[in-house]
Amino acid sequence: MARGRPSKKGLIAEAASNLFRVSGYQGTSIDQVVIEAGVSKPTVYSNFPSKLLLWQEVLMLLIAETERELDAKTTALKVSETSFTKGWMALWEQWVASADRIAAYRIHWGERHKLTDVEHGLFHSLEELLVAHLSAWLNAFELSNANFYALVAVSREAYLIPALSKASALPIDVESEISALIK
């Protein structure tokens, strides 16, 4: 492989990711991936013998990208000495800003009957990245974990659910709700 050129496997995974984001799991076919990636069908199948294996690769790449992204965001928040509440909100805003993560939720929640334990495990690993960063953010301020799940629930309702439904944010004062839960 020439230096600087993406691998065929990488091109295929990127093309599939774009298609999964737009069309979901059910709406994406290997034929579409072939066209989008600009490779032959045998090339796709030699790298990914099934659509499930292709989705697994997309999830693994998303997990790696998300980990880098959340690490960078958390570091930036710490360096800027962001308050707990503002940092918590910024982490959630970062989480829902990714069209790929939102697509992963839609596929996982909406098409779960087509997925195996492997894909469910990978999705769980993706979500655990957020939970780990939120937990670390809470611990950095030496706050009690007693309301951690309430904080997550409020944030899911305020950030994730509107992003999934493409609706406007809920009419709640998220900052006040979060601040009230950490007192």
ZATOR-327990 format. One record per residue: x, y, z of N, C-alpha, C in turn. Coordinates in steps of 0.1 Angstrom, whole numbers, plus 5000, padded with zeros to 4 digits. Layout:
N
XYZXYZXYZ...
% end
This chain:
183
500849885000500050005000500950125000500550224992501350344991501150425004502250495008502150575020501150695017500350725027499450835027498050795020497950685014496750645008495950555018494650585019493850505029493750365023493650265032493450125029492050105023491950005015490649965009489649935021490149875031489349835042488849965049489650065050489350195056488350265047488550265034487550335025486250265025486250135026484950055027484250095040484950095051484350125064483750265064484550365058484050505058482850515049482850445038481650455029480450395036480650285043479550215050479050305062479950375068479550465079478650575074479050625063478250735057476850685053476750565048475450505044474650465056475250405066474550375079473950495085474750605085474350735091473050785084473050775071471850825063470750725062471050605060469950505057469650405068470450395078470350295089470950165084470750065093471349935090470549865079469249855081468349795071468449855058468549985057468450055045469850065037470850005043472150005036472449865031472849855018473149725012474649725009475149605007476549585003476749644989475749634980475849694967476049854968475349914977475450054980476850084985477350004994478750024999479750014988479549914978480449904967480550034959479350084956479350204948479950324956479550344968480050454976481550444978482050324980483550314983484350314970483650284959484350284946485250164945484850044950485549924949484649814944485249704941484449584936483749514948482749444944482049364954482949254960483749184952484749094959485649154969486049284966486949354975486149374989484949414988484149445000484049305008483649205001483449075008484749015013485849045006487148985011487549055024487149185026487349255038486349235049485049225045483949215054482949115048483048985052482148885047480648895049480348995058478849015060478649165064477449205063477049345067477249365082476949255089477149265104478649295107479549225101480949245103481349385099480749435089481049575085480549675095479349645100478749735111479649725123480149615127481049595138482249685136482849685124484049765121483649915123482549955118482150095119481950135134481450045142481250075156482650085163483549995159484949995165485650125162485450165150486150295146485450415153484150405155483450515162483850515176484050395182484450395196485850455198486750425189488150485189488050635187487250685177487150825175486550895187485550835192484850895204485750905216486550805218487450805229488450925228489050935216489951055214489251185216488051195210487251315211486851355226486451255233486051285247487251315256488351245253489651275260490051425258490051465245490451595242489451705248488151675248487151765253487351775269487551665275487651665290488951745294490051715286491251785289491051935287490451975276490152125274489352185285488352115289487452165300488252185313489152085316489952095328490952215327491552225316492552335314491852475315490652485310489952615311489252635324489452535333488852545347487352565346486652495337485252505335484552455348483452515351482652465363482052325360481652265371481152125369479952125360478952215362477752215354477952245340478752345337479152385323479852275316480752205323481552095318480651975315479751945324478851835322477951855309477451985308476652015297477452015284478752055285479652055273479851915268480051815278480251675274479051625267477851655272476651605265476451665251476751795251476651865238477651805227478851775232479851705223479251565219478651495228478151365226477151365214476151455216475051455206475351525193476551595193476951665180477451575169477651445173478151355163477051275156476951305143475851235135476151085136477351045136477650895137477150835150477350905161476850845174475350845174474650945169473250945168472750835159473450815148473050695139473250565146474250555154474450425162473350405172472850515178471650495187470450455179470250515168469050485160469050335155470250295151470350155146470250065158470950095169470850005181469449995187468750105188467450105194466350065184466550105171465450075162465549945154466849895153467049775145467749665153467549665166468249575175467949425172466849395166466449265163467349205152468049285145468949235134470349215139470649265151471949265156472249155166473549115167473949005176474449065189474748975198475349015211476649095209477349065198478649135195478349285193477449315184477049455181476449525194475649455201475149505214476249545224477249455224478349475233479249595229479449605216480149725210479349855213478049855211477349975214477350005229477349905238477449925252478849985255479849945248481249995250481250145246480550175236480450315231479750405242478650355247477950435258478850445271479550335273480350335286481450445285481850485273482850595272482250725278481050745274480350865279480250855294479750745299479550725313480850745321481950685316483250695322483750845323483550915312483951055312483051145321481751115321480851185330481251155345481451035348481850995361483151055366484151055357485451115360485251265362484351335354484151475356483451495370482551415374481951425387482951415398483751315396484851285407485851395407486151455396487151565396486751675405485451695407484951795416484551745430484951625432484751555445483251565449482351545439480951545442480451405445479351395452478851265455478251195443478451065442477850985431476350955433475851005444474450965448473451005437473651115430472651155420473151135406474251055405474851035391473750995381472950895384472050845374470950945372470551025382469551125380470151235370471451265372472051365363472051315349472451185347472451125334471051125328470051085336468651085331468151225326468451325334468051465330468751495317470051465316470851505304470351425292470051295294469551215282468251285277467351325286466151385282466351515275467351595280467551725275468451725262469351635261470251635249470051515239470051395244470051285235468651265229467551265236466251235231465851345220466151475222465851565211466751545199467951505201468851475190468351365182467951255188467451135182466151165174465251255179463951275173464051405164465251465163465351585155464451695160464151695172463251795178464051905185463452015188464152115195464252065210465252125217465452085231464252095239464152015249463052025259463052165266461852205269461752335275462052335290463252285294463652285307464952365308465252415320466552485322467552375327468252325318469152215321470152255331470752365330471752415339471152415353469952465355469352475369469152335374468652245365468352105369469552035374470652055366471951985370472452045383472452175384472952245396472152195408470852175407470052135418470451995422470751905413471151765416472451755423473351845422474651835428474751905441473751965446473752025459473551925470
% end
